Amino acid sequence: MDTKLTLRLNDQVIERAKEYARNHKVSLSKMIESYLDSVTKQNELENKNTVTPLVESLSGVIDLPADFDYKKDYRDYLEEKYK
């Protein structure tokens, strides 16, 4: 359900936003809705710490020893590469 919302914005901001909307063939309302949607979803994601499906599928693919030092291993790799 769509609900009407009244905003008070600077005239120059409104004119630039209208021009942008015209150039991108989108309504100003849709632009505002998309922005608010992305901001609120981003905030939810930051609070959730979700694991993406790709990372989930890769989980457990490699078994490493408990004392594995990835920094040392990477340093050794770089030293060998740039000899």
PDB file of N, CA, C and O in Angstrom, chain B, residues numbered from 101:
ATOM      1  N   MET B 101       0.835  -1.171   0.000  1.00  0.00           N
ATOM      2  CA  MET B 101       0.000   0.000   0.000  1.00  0.00           C
ATOM      3  C   MET B 101       0.887   1.244   0.000  1.00  0.00           C
ATOM      4  O   MET B 101       1.814   1.345   0.804  1.00  0.00           O
ATOM      5  N   ASP B 102       0.612   2.174  -0.881  1.00  0.00           N
ATOM      6  CA  ASP B 102       1.359   3.423  -0.949  1.00  0.00           C
ATOM      7  C   ASP B 102       0.714   4.452  -0.035  1.00  0.00           C
ATOM      8  O   ASP B 102      -0.510   4.570   0.026  1.00  0.00           O
ATOM      9  N   THR B 103       1.557   5.195   0.673  1.00  0.00           N
ATOM     10  CA  THR B 103       1.096   6.233   1.578  1.00  0.00           C
ATOM     11  C   THR B 103       1.746   7.548   1.194  1.00  0.00           C
ATOM     12  O   THR B 103       2.918   7.583   0.820  1.00  0.00           O
ATOM     13  N   LYS B 104       0.988   8.623   1.286  1.00  0.00           N
ATOM     14  CA  LYS B 104       1.497   9.937   0.942  1.00  0.00           C
ATOM     15  C   LYS B 104       2.379  10.453   2.074  1.00  0.00           C
ATOM     16  O   LYS B 104       2.079  10.251   3.250  1.00  0.00           O
ATOM     17  N   LEU B 105       3.476  11.125   1.700  1.00  0.00           N
ATOM     18  CA  LEU B 105       4.417  11.678   2.667  1.00  0.00           C
ATOM     19  C   LEU B 105       4.779  13.087   2.223  1.00  0.00           C
ATOM     20  O   LEU B 105       5.085  13.310   1.052  1.00  0.00           O
ATOM     21  N   THR B 106       4.748  14.024   3.135  1.00  0.00           N
ATOM     22  CA  THR B 106       5.118  15.402   2.823  1.00  0.00           C
ATOM     23  C   THR B 106       6.502  15.674   3.393  1.00  0.00           C
ATOM     24  O   THR B 106       6.760  15.423   4.570  1.00  0.00           O
ATOM     25  N   LEU B 107       7.394  16.193   2.544  1.00  0.00           N
ATOM     26  CA  LEU B 107       8.755  16.522   2.968  1.00  0.00           C
ATOM     27  C   LEU B 107       9.021  17.991   2.739  1.00  0.00           C
ATOM     28  O   LEU B 107       8.470  18.590   1.815  1.00  0.00           O
ATOM     29  N   ARG B 108       9.849  18.568   3.562  1.00  0.00           N
ATOM     30  CA  ARG B 108      10.286  19.946   3.368  1.00  0.00           C
ATOM     31  C   ARG B 108      11.772  19.899   3.049  1.00  0.00           C
ATOM     32  O   ARG B 108      12.589  19.482   3.871  1.00  0.00           O
ATOM     33  N   LEU B 109      12.109  20.340   1.825  1.00  0.00           N
ATOM     34  CA  LEU B 109      13.497  20.290   1.366  1.00  0.00           C
ATOM     35  C   LEU B 109      13.885  21.624   0.740  1.00  0.00           C
ATOM     36  O   LEU B 109      13.029  22.410   0.335  1.00  0.00           O
ATOM     37  N   ASN B 110      15.163  21.859   0.672  1.00  0.00           N
ATOM     38  CA  ASN B 110      15.708  23.047   0.034  1.00  0.00           C
ATOM     39  C   ASN B 110      15.304  23.061  -1.440  1.00  0.00           C
ATOM     40  O   ASN B 110      15.353  22.029  -2.109  1.00  0.00           O
ATOM     41  N   ASP B 111      14.901  24.243  -1.948  1.00  0.00           N
ATOM     42  CA  ASP B 111      14.454  24.375  -3.339  1.00  0.00           C
ATOM     43  C   ASP B 111      15.494  23.888  -4.343  1.00  0.00           C
ATOM     44  O   ASP B 111      15.152  23.233  -5.327  1.00  0.00           O
ATOM     45  N   GLN B 112      16.758  24.206  -4.096  1.00  0.00           N
ATOM     46  CA  GLN B 112      17.826  23.806  -5.025  1.00  0.00           C
ATOM     47  C   GLN B 112      17.985  22.286  -5.052  1.00  0.00           C
ATOM     48  O   GLN B 112      18.221  21.693  -6.105  1.00  0.00           O
ATOM     49  N   VAL B 113      17.854  21.678  -3.898  1.00  0.00           N
ATOM     50  CA  VAL B 113      17.951  20.211  -3.822  1.00  0.00           C
ATOM     51  C   VAL B 113      16.809  19.580  -4.614  1.00  0.00           C
ATOM     52  O   VAL B 113      17.018  18.613  -5.347  1.00  0.00           O
ATOM     53  N   ILE B 114      15.626  20.118  -4.469  1.00  0.00           N
ATOM     54  CA  ILE B 114      14.458  19.590  -5.182  1.00  0.00           C
ATOM     55  C   ILE B 114      14.648  19.711  -6.688  1.00  0.00           C
ATOM     56  O   ILE B 114      14.374  18.765  -7.427  1.00  0.00           O
ATOM     57  N   GLU B 115      15.111  20.856  -7.143  1.00  0.00           N
ATOM     58  CA  GLU B 115      15.317  21.052  -8.584  1.00  0.00           C
ATOM     59  C   GLU B 115      16.379  20.101  -9.137  1.00  0.00           C
ATOM     60  O   GLU B 115      16.199  19.531 -10.213  1.00  0.00           O
ATOM     61  N   ARG B 116      17.475  19.930  -8.411  1.00  0.00           N
ATOM     62  CA  ARG B 116      18.512  18.988  -8.865  1.00  0.00           C
ATOM     63  C   ARG B 116      17.975  17.564  -8.884  1.00  0.00           C
ATOM     64  O   ARG B 116      18.276  16.795  -9.798  1.00  0.00           O
ATOM     65  N   ALA B 117      17.187  17.213  -7.886  1.00  0.00           N
ATOM     66  CA  ALA B 117      16.615  15.864  -7.812  1.00  0.00           C
ATOM     67  C   ALA B 117      15.632  15.634  -8.956  1.00  0.00           C
ATOM     68  O   ALA B 117      15.609  14.551  -9.540  1.00  0.00           O
ATOM     69  N   LYS B 118      14.814  16.648  -9.285  1.00  0.00           N
ATOM     70  CA  LYS B 118      13.877  16.523 -10.399  1.00  0.00           C
ATOM     71  C   LYS B 118      14.623  16.334 -11.716  1.00  0.00           C
ATOM     72  O   LYS B 118      14.231  15.515 -12.548  1.00  0.00           O
ATOM     73  N   GLU B 119      15.690  17.090 -11.898  1.00  0.00           N
ATOM     74  CA  GLU B 119      16.501  16.972 -13.117  1.00  0.00           C
ATOM     75  C   GLU B 119      17.117  15.572 -13.211  1.00  0.00           C
ATOM     76  O   GLU B 119      17.097  14.941 -14.267  1.00  0.00           O
ATOM     77  N   TYR B 120      17.653  15.110 -12.111  1.00  0.00           N
ATOM     78  CA  TYR B 120      18.244  13.767 -12.072  1.00  0.00           C
ATOM     79  C   TYR B 120      17.193  12.715 -12.412  1.00  0.00           C
ATOM     80  O   TYR B 120      17.449  11.804 -13.200  1.00  0.00           O
ATOM     81  N   ALA B 121      16.015  12.845 -11.817  1.00  0.00           N
ATOM     82  CA  ALA B 121      14.927  11.889 -12.053  1.00  0.00           C
ATOM     83  C   ALA B 121      14.509  11.901 -13.529  1.00  0.00           C
ATOM     84  O   ALA B 121      14.300  10.844 -14.125  1.00  0.00           O
ATOM     85  N   ARG B 122      14.390  13.089 -14.109  1.00  0.00           N
ATOM     86  CA  ARG B 122      14.031  13.196 -15.535  1.00  0.00           C
ATOM     87  C   ARG B 122      15.086  12.511 -16.403  1.00  0.00           C
ATOM     88  O   ARG B 122      14.754  11.748 -17.310  1.00  0.00           O
ATOM     89  N   ASN B 123      16.349  12.788 -16.118  1.00  0.00           N
ATOM     90  CA  ASN B 123      17.439  12.216 -16.919  1.00  0.00           C
ATOM     91  C   ASN B 123      17.510  10.694 -16.817  1.00  0.00           C
ATOM     92  O   ASN B 123      17.951  10.026 -17.752  1.00  0.00           O
ATOM     93  N   HIS B 124      17.080  10.155 -15.694  1.00  0.00           N
ATOM     94  CA  HIS B 124      17.138   8.704 -15.479  1.00  0.00           C
ATOM     95  C   HIS B 124      15.774   8.032 -15.654  1.00  0.00           C
ATOM     96  O   HIS B 124      15.605   6.846 -15.368  1.00  0.00           O
ATOM     97  N   LYS B 125      14.809   8.818 -16.131  1.00  0.00           N
ATOM     98  CA  LYS B 125      13.467   8.296 -16.420  1.00  0.00           C
ATOM     99  C   LYS B 125      12.857   7.532 -15.232  1.00  0.00           C
ATOM    100  O   LYS B 125      12.367   6.411 -15.367  1.00  0.00           O
ATOM    101  N   VAL B 126      12.910   8.183 -14.083  1.00  0.00           N
ATOM    102  CA  VAL B 126      12.340   7.605 -12.868  1.00  0.00           C
ATOM    103  C   VAL B 126      11.605   8.731 -12.130  1.00  0.00           C
ATOM    104  O   VAL B 126      11.986   9.898 -12.227  1.00  0.00           O
ATOM    105  N   SER B 127      10.567   8.376 -11.404  1.00  0.00           N
ATOM    106  CA  SER B 127       9.838   9.409 -10.660  1.00  0.00           C
ATOM    107  C   SER B 127      10.624   9.783  -9.407  1.00  0.00           C
ATOM    108  O   SER B 127      11.398   8.990  -8.870  1.00  0.00           O
ATOM    109  N   LEU B 128      10.403  10.999  -8.968  1.00  0.00           N
ATOM    110  CA  LEU B 128      11.054  11.473  -7.757  1.00  0.00           C
ATOM    111  C   LEU B 128      10.617  10.631  -6.562  1.00  0.00           C
ATOM    112  O   LEU B 128      11.419  10.327  -5.679  1.00  0.00           O
ATOM    113  N   SER B 129       9.355  10.262  -6.542  1.00  0.00           N
ATOM    114  CA  SER B 129       8.855   9.407  -5.453  1.00  0.00           C
ATOM    115  C   SER B 129       9.578   8.059  -5.430  1.00  0.00           C
ATOM    116  O   SER B 129       9.966   7.574  -4.367  1.00  0.00           O
ATOM    117  N   LYS B 130       9.756   7.462  -6.605  1.00  0.00           N
ATOM    118  CA  LYS B 130      10.447   6.171  -6.675  1.00  0.00           C
ATOM    119  C   LYS B 130      11.904   6.310  -6.241  1.00  0.00           C
ATOM    120  O   LYS B 130      12.455   5.423  -5.588  1.00  0.00           O
ATOM    121  N   MET B 131      12.519   7.428  -6.610  1.00  0.00           N
ATOM    122  CA  MET B 131      13.899   7.680  -6.220  1.00  0.00           C
ATOM    123  C   MET B 131      14.033   7.753  -4.696  1.00  0.00           C
ATOM    124  O   MET B 131      14.928   7.142  -4.112  1.00  0.00           O
ATOM    125  N   ILE B 132      13.134   8.506  -4.064  1.00  0.00           N
ATOM    126  CA  ILE B 132      13.150   8.646  -2.604  1.00  0.00           C
ATOM    127  C   ILE B 132      12.877   7.294  -1.948  1.00  0.00           C
ATOM    128  O   ILE B 132      13.535   6.924  -0.976  1.00  0.00           O
ATOM    129  N   GLU B 133      11.905   6.561  -2.485  1.00  0.00           N
ATOM    130  CA  GLU B 133      11.566   5.245  -1.927  1.00  0.00           C
ATOM    131  C   GLU B 133      12.761   4.294  -2.010  1.00  0.00           C
ATOM    132  O   GLU B 133      13.058   3.580  -1.053  1.00  0.00           O
ATOM    133  N   SER B 134      13.435   4.289  -3.141  1.00  0.00           N
ATOM    134  CA  SER B 134      14.601   3.420  -3.319  1.00  0.00           C
ATOM    135  C   SER B 134      15.712   3.789  -2.349  1.00  0.00           C
ATOM    136  O   SER B 134      16.357   2.921  -1.760  1.00  0.00           O
ATOM    137  N   TYR B 135      15.925   5.088  -2.193  1.00  0.00           N
ATOM    138  CA  TYR B 135      16.961   5.538  -1.264  1.00  0.00           C
ATOM    139  C   TYR B 135      16.649   5.100   0.163  1.00  0.00           C
ATOM    140  O   TYR B 135      17.500   4.527   0.843  1.00  0.00           O
ATOM    141  N   LEU B 136      15.430   5.369   0.612  1.00  0.00           N
ATOM    142  CA  LEU B 136      15.057   4.997   1.974  1.00  0.00           C
ATOM    143  C   LEU B 136      15.113   3.487   2.178  1.00  0.00           C
ATOM    144  O   LEU B 136      15.511   3.008   3.240  1.00  0.00           O
ATOM    145  N   ASP B 137      14.712   2.747   1.155  1.00  0.00           N
ATOM    146  CA  ASP B 137      14.772   1.288   1.231  1.00  0.00           C
ATOM    147  C   ASP B 137      16.210   0.812   1.381  1.00  0.00           C
ATOM    148  O   ASP B 137      16.501  -0.047   2.214  1.00  0.00           O
ATOM    149  N   SER B 138      17.112   1.371   0.573  1.00  0.00           N
ATOM    150  CA  SER B 138      18.511   0.926   0.637  1.00  0.00           C
ATOM    151  C   SER B 138      19.159   1.307   1.966  1.00  0.00           C
ATOM    152  O   SER B 138      19.942   0.528   2.512  1.00  0.00           O
ATOM    153  N   VAL B 139      18.851   2.481   2.491  1.00  0.00           N
ATOM    154  CA  VAL B 139      19.426   2.911   3.764  1.00  0.00           C
ATOM    155  C   VAL B 139      18.962   2.010   4.900  1.00  0.00           C
ATOM    156  O   VAL B 139      19.762   1.604   5.744  1.00  0.00           O
ATOM    157  N   THR B 140      17.679   1.700   4.920  1.00  0.00           N
ATOM    158  CA  THR B 140      17.166   0.882   6.017  1.00  0.00           C
ATOM    159  C   THR B 140      17.614  -0.564   5.891  1.00  0.00           C
ATOM    160  O   THR B 140      17.855  -1.218   6.905  1.00  0.00           O
ATOM    161  N   LYS B 141      17.731  -1.083   4.668  1.00  0.00           N
ATOM    162  CA  LYS B 141      18.227  -2.453   4.487  1.00  0.00           C
ATOM    163  C   LYS B 141      19.694  -2.545   4.862  1.00  0.00           C
ATOM    164  O   LYS B 141      20.116  -3.521   5.482  1.00  0.00           O
ATOM    165  N   GLN B 142      20.479  -1.536   4.492  1.00  0.00           N
ATOM    166  CA  GLN B 142      21.899  -1.529   4.819  1.00  0.00           C
ATOM    167  C   GLN B 142      22.069  -1.548   6.332  1.00  0.00           C
ATOM    168  O   GLN B 142      22.933  -2.252   6.854  1.00  0.00           O
ATOM    169  N   ASN B 143      21.255  -0.782   7.028  1.00  0.00           N
ATOM    170  CA  ASN B 143      21.311  -0.741   8.476  1.00  0.00           C
ATOM    171  C   ASN B 143      20.980  -2.107   9.065  1.00  0.00           C
ATOM    172  O   ASN B 143      21.622  -2.539  10.023  1.00  0.00           O
ATOM    173  N   GLU B 144      19.993  -2.786   8.508  1.00  0.00           N
ATOM    174  CA  GLU B 144      19.624  -4.126   8.975  1.00  0.00           C
ATOM    175  C   GLU B 144      20.775  -5.098   8.768  1.00  0.00           C
ATOM    176  O   GLU B 144      21.079  -5.904   9.648  1.00  0.00           O
ATOM    177  N   LEU B 145      21.420  -5.024   7.595  1.00  0.00           N
ATOM    178  CA  LEU B 145      22.526  -5.933   7.294  1.00  0.00           C
ATOM    179  C   LEU B 145      23.707  -5.704   8.222  1.00  0.00           C
ATOM    180  O   LEU B 145      24.356  -6.662   8.644  1.00  0.00           O
ATOM    181  N   GLU B 146      23.996  -4.444   8.549  1.00  0.00           N
ATOM    182  CA  GLU B 146      25.099  -4.145   9.458  1.00  0.00           C
ATOM    183  C   GLU B 146      24.834  -4.733  10.838  1.00  0.00           C
ATOM    184  O   GLU B 146      25.763  -5.158  11.524  1.00  0.00           O
ATOM    185  N   ASN B 147      23.588  -4.758  11.239  1.00  0.00           N
ATOM    186  CA  ASN B 147      23.235  -5.272  12.558  1.00  0.00           C
ATOM    187  C   ASN B 147      23.147  -6.791  12.588  1.00  0.00           C
ATOM    188  O   ASN B 147      23.236  -7.392  13.658  1.00  0.00           O
ATOM    189  N   LYS B 148      22.972  -7.422  11.427  1.00  0.00           N
ATOM    190  CA  LYS B 148      22.737  -8.860  11.366  1.00  0.00           C
ATOM    191  C   LYS B 148      24.012  -9.699  11.284  1.00  0.00           C
ATOM    192  O   LYS B 148      24.062 -10.776  11.877  1.00  0.00           O
ATOM    193  N   ASN B 149      25.038  -9.245  10.576  1.00  0.00           N
ATOM    194  CA  ASN B 149      26.242 -10.023  10.309  1.00  0.00           C
ATOM    195  C   ASN B 149      25.897 -11.358   9.654  1.00  0.00           C
ATOM    196  O   ASN B 149      26.271 -12.422  10.148  1.00  0.00           O
ATOM    197  N   THR B 150      25.185 -11.286   8.542  1.00  0.00           N
ATOM    198  CA  THR B 150      24.767 -12.494   7.861  1.00  0.00           C
ATOM    199  C   THR B 150      25.899 -13.073   7.022  1.00  0.00           C
ATOM    200  O   THR B 150      26.816 -12.360   6.615  1.00  0.00           O
ATOM    201  N   VAL B 151      25.820 -14.357   6.776  1.00  0.00           N
ATOM    202  CA  VAL B 151      26.768 -15.050   5.930  1.00  0.00           C
ATOM    203  C   VAL B 151      26.099 -15.258   4.575  1.00  0.00           C
ATOM    204  O   VAL B 151      24.978 -15.760   4.493  1.00  0.00           O
ATOM    205  N   THR B 152      26.801 -14.866   3.516  1.00  0.00           N
ATOM    206  CA  THR B 152      26.220 -15.006   2.182  1.00  0.00           C
ATOM    207  C   THR B 152      26.153 -16.484   1.792  1.00  0.00           C
ATOM    208  O   THR B 152      26.892 -17.299   2.344  1.00  0.00           O
ATOM    209  N   PRO B 153      25.288 -16.833   0.860  1.00  0.00           N
ATOM    210  CA  PRO B 153      25.179 -18.229   0.423  1.00  0.00           C
ATOM    211  C   PRO B 153      26.499 -18.776  -0.121  1.00  0.00           C
ATOM    212  O   PRO B 153      26.808 -19.950   0.087  1.00  0.00           O
ATOM    213  N   LEU B 154      27.283 -17.943  -0.818  1.00  0.00           N
ATOM    214  CA  LEU B 154      28.572 -18.394  -1.345  1.00  0.00           C
ATOM    215  C   LEU B 154      29.514 -18.778  -0.211  1.00  0.00           C
ATOM    216  O   LEU B 154      30.139 -19.838  -0.252  1.00  0.00           O
ATOM    217  N   VAL B 155      29.616 -17.927   0.791  1.00  0.00           N
ATOM    218  CA  VAL B 155      30.489 -18.226   1.931  1.00  0.00           C
ATOM    219  C   VAL B 155      29.986 -19.472   2.655  1.00  0.00           C
ATOM    220  O   VAL B 155      30.779 -20.320   3.065  1.00  0.00           O
ATOM    221  N   GLU B 156      28.696 -19.576   2.808  1.00  0.00           N
ATOM    222  CA  GLU B 156      28.111 -20.752   3.454  1.00  0.00           C
ATOM    223  C   GLU B 156      28.471 -22.025   2.700  1.00  0.00           C
ATOM    224  O   GLU B 156      28.783 -23.043   3.318  1.00  0.00           O
ATOM    225  N   SER B 157      28.432 -21.978   1.360  1.00  0.00           N
ATOM    226  CA  SER B 157      28.738 -23.162   0.566  1.00  0.00           C
ATOM    227  C   SER B 157      30.216 -23.542   0.649  1.00  0.00           C
ATOM    228  O   SER B 157      30.564 -24.712   0.494  1.00  0.00           O
ATOM    229  N   LEU B 158      31.086 -22.558   0.893  1.00  0.00           N
ATOM    230  CA  LEU B 158      32.518 -22.830   0.979  1.00  0.00           C
ATOM    231  C   LEU B 158      32.955 -23.243   2.382  1.00  0.00           C
ATOM    232  O   LEU B 158      34.072 -23.728   2.567  1.00  0.00           O
ATOM    233  N   SER B 159      32.112 -23.059   3.336  1.00  0.00           N
ATOM    234  CA  SER B 159      32.438 -23.375   4.717  1.00  0.00           C
ATOM    235  C   SER B 159      32.753 -24.858   4.871  1.00  0.00           C
ATOM    236  O   SER B 159      31.971 -25.716   4.463  1.00  0.00           O
ATOM    237  N   GLY B 160      33.914 -25.149   5.468  1.00  0.00           N
ATOM    238  CA  GLY B 160      34.306 -26.527   5.715  1.00  0.00           C
ATOM    239  C   GLY B 160      34.993 -27.207   4.550  1.00  0.00           C
ATOM    240  O   GLY B 160      35.246 -28.410   4.616  1.00  0.00           O
ATOM    241  N   VAL B 161      35.308 -26.481   3.479  1.00  0.00           N
ATOM    242  CA  VAL B 161      35.952 -27.078   2.309  1.00  0.00           C
ATOM    243  C   VAL B 161      37.390 -27.467   2.623  1.00  0.00           C
ATOM    244  O   VAL B 161      37.874 -28.488   2.134  1.00  0.00           O
ATOM    245  N   ILE B 162      38.078 -26.668   3.430  1.00  0.00           N
ATOM    246  CA  ILE B 162      39.492 -26.922   3.752  1.00  0.00           C
ATOM    247  C   ILE B 162      39.622 -27.168   5.251  1.00  0.00           C
ATOM    248  O   ILE B 162      39.069 -26.431   6.068  1.00  0.00           O
ATOM    249  N   ASP B 163      40.363 -28.217   5.593  1.00  0.00           N
ATOM    250  CA  ASP B 163      40.679 -28.483   7.000  1.00  0.00           C
ATOM    251  C   ASP B 163      42.094 -28.007   7.275  1.00  0.00           C
ATOM    252  O   ASP B 163      43.051 -28.518   6.692  1.00  0.00           O
ATOM    253  N   LEU B 164      42.230 -27.029   8.162  1.00  0.00           N
ATOM    254  CA  LEU B 164      43.535 -26.488   8.521  1.00  0.00           C
ATOM    255  C   LEU B 164      43.864 -26.875   9.954  1.00  0.00           C
ATOM    256  O   LEU B 164      42.971 -27.017  10.788  1.00  0.00           O
ATOM    257  N   PRO B 165      45.154 -27.044  10.235  1.00  0.00           N
ATOM    258  CA  PRO B 165      45.536 -27.341  11.612  1.00  0.00           C
ATOM    259  C   PRO B 165      45.145 -26.192  12.549  1.00  0.00           C
ATOM    260  O   PRO B 165      45.042 -25.046  12.111  1.00  0.00           O
ATOM    261  N   ALA B 166      44.932 -26.485  13.802  1.00  0.00           N
ATOM    262  CA  ALA B 166      44.517 -25.468  14.769  1.00  0.00           C
ATOM    263  C   ALA B 166      45.577 -24.383  14.932  1.00  0.00           C
ATOM    264  O   ALA B 166      45.249 -23.231  15.218  1.00  0.00           O
ATOM    265  N   ASP B 167      46.848 -24.748  14.752  1.00  0.00           N
ATOM    266  CA  ASP B 167      47.930 -23.773  14.941  1.00  0.00           C
ATOM    267  C   ASP B 167      48.366 -23.115  13.622  1.00  0.00           C
ATOM    268  O   ASP B 167      49.443 -22.522  13.566  1.00  0.00           O
ATOM    269  N   PHE B 168      47.566 -23.207  12.582  1.00  0.00           N
ATOM    270  CA  PHE B 168      47.907 -22.632  11.283  1.00  0.00           C
ATOM    271  C   PHE B 168      47.987 -21.113  11.372  1.00  0.00           C
ATOM    272  O   PHE B 168      47.042 -20.467  11.825  1.00  0.00           O
ATOM    273  N   ASP B 169      49.118 -20.537  10.939  1.00  0.00           N
ATOM    274  CA  ASP B 169      49.329 -19.087  10.961  1.00  0.00           C
ATOM    275  C   ASP B 169      49.257 -18.584   9.522  1.00  0.00           C
ATOM    276  O   ASP B 169      50.242 -18.659   8.787  1.00  0.00           O
ATOM    277  N   TYR B 170      48.090 -18.071   9.117  1.00  0.00           N
ATOM    278  CA  TYR B 170      47.913 -17.646   7.730  1.00  0.00           C
ATOM    279  C   TYR B 170      48.784 -16.447   7.379  1.00  0.00           C
ATOM    280  O   TYR B 170      49.189 -16.296   6.226  1.00  0.00           O
ATOM    281  N   LYS B 171      49.076 -15.594   8.353  1.00  0.00           N
ATOM    282  CA  LYS B 171      49.938 -14.438   8.075  1.00  0.00           C
ATOM    283  C   LYS B 171      51.360 -14.900   7.749  1.00  0.00           C
ATOM    284  O   LYS B 171      51.978 -14.398   6.811  1.00  0.00           O
ATOM    285  N   LYS B 172      51.869 -15.843   8.515  1.00  0.00           N
ATOM    286  CA  LYS B 172      53.212 -16.369   8.254  1.00  0.00           C
ATOM    287  C   LYS B 172      53.249 -17.085   6.915  1.00  0.00           C
ATOM    288  O   LYS B 172      54.206 -16.942   6.154  1.00  0.00           O
ATOM    289  N   ASP B 173      52.216 -17.849   6.630  1.00  0.00           N
ATOM    290  CA  ASP B 173      52.148 -18.567   5.368  1.00  0.00           C
ATOM    291  C   ASP B 173      52.125 -17.603   4.182  1.00  0.00           C
ATOM    292  O   ASP B 173      52.792 -17.839   3.175  1.00  0.00           O
ATOM    293  N   TYR B 174      51.370 -16.535   4.298  1.00  0.00           N
ATOM    294  CA  TYR B 174      51.292 -15.541   3.224  1.00  0.00           C
ATOM    295  C   TYR B 174      52.621 -14.800   3.089  1.00  0.00           C
ATOM    296  O   TYR B 174      53.075 -14.538   1.975  1.00  0.00           O
ATOM    297  N   ARG B 175      53.240 -14.466   4.209  1.00  0.00           N
ATOM    298  CA  ARG B 175      54.549 -13.801   4.175  1.00  0.00           C
ATOM    299  C   ARG B 175      55.582 -14.695   3.488  1.00  0.00           C
ATOM    300  O   ARG B 175      56.363 -14.219   2.665  1.00  0.00           O
ATOM    301  N   ASP B 176      55.588 -15.984   3.821  1.00  0.00           N
ATOM    302  CA  ASP B 176      56.509 -16.928   3.192  1.00  0.00           C
ATOM    303  C   ASP B 176      56.246 -17.005   1.681  1.00  0.00           C
ATOM    304  O   ASP B 176      57.190 -17.068   0.894  1.00  0.00           O
ATOM    305  N   TYR B 177      54.997 -17.000   1.284  1.00  0.00           N
ATOM    306  CA  TYR B 177      54.641 -17.039  -0.117  1.00  0.00           C
ATOM    307  C   TYR B 177      55.184 -15.800  -0.842  1.00  0.00           C
ATOM    308  O   TYR B 177      55.775 -15.913  -1.916  1.00  0.00           O
ATOM    309  N   LEU B 178      54.979 -14.620  -0.246  1.00  0.00           N
ATOM    310  CA  LEU B 178      55.449 -13.387  -0.878  1.00  0.00           C
ATOM    311  C   LEU B 178      56.972 -13.333  -0.958  1.00  0.00           C
ATOM    312  O   LEU B 178      57.532 -12.869  -1.952  1.00  0.00           O
ATOM    313  N   GLU B 179      57.637 -13.810   0.090  1.00  0.00           N
ATOM    314  CA  GLU B 179      59.106 -13.827   0.061  1.00  0.00           C
ATOM    315  C   GLU B 179      59.619 -14.729  -1.079  1.00  0.00           C
ATOM    316  O   GLU B 179      60.574 -14.381  -1.774  1.00  0.00           O
ATOM    317  N   GLU B 180      58.990 -15.855  -1.253  1.00  0.00           N
ATOM    318  CA  GLU B 180      59.378 -16.768  -2.319  1.00  0.00           C
ATOM    319  C   GLU B 180      59.077 -16.179  -3.701  1.00  0.00           C
ATOM    320  O   GLU B 180      59.866 -16.309  -4.637  1.00  0.00           O
ATOM    321  N   LYS B 181      57.932 -15.539  -3.800  1.00  0.00           N
ATOM    322  CA  LYS B 181      57.515 -14.964  -5.076  1.00  0.00           C
ATOM    323  C   LYS B 181      58.442 -13.855  -5.532  1.00  0.00           C
ATOM    324  O   LYS B 181      58.736 -13.754  -6.723  1.00  0.00           O
ATOM    325  N   TYR B 182      58.909 -13.019  -4.617  1.00  0.00           N
ATOM    326  CA  TYR B 182      59.705 -11.855  -4.992  1.00  0.00           C
ATOM    327  C   TYR B 182      61.198 -12.022  -4.754  1.00  0.00           C
ATOM    328  O   TYR B 182      61.901 -11.025  -4.588  1.00  0.00           O
ATOM    329  N   LYS B 183      61.704 -13.254  -4.732  1.00  0.00           N
ATOM    330  CA  LYS B 183      63.148 -13.502  -4.600  1.00  0.00           C
ATOM    331  C   LYS B 183      63.865 -13.051  -5.842  1.00  0.00           C
ATOM    332  O   LYS B 183      65.087 -13.174  -5.928  1.00  0.00           O
TER     333      LYS B 183
END
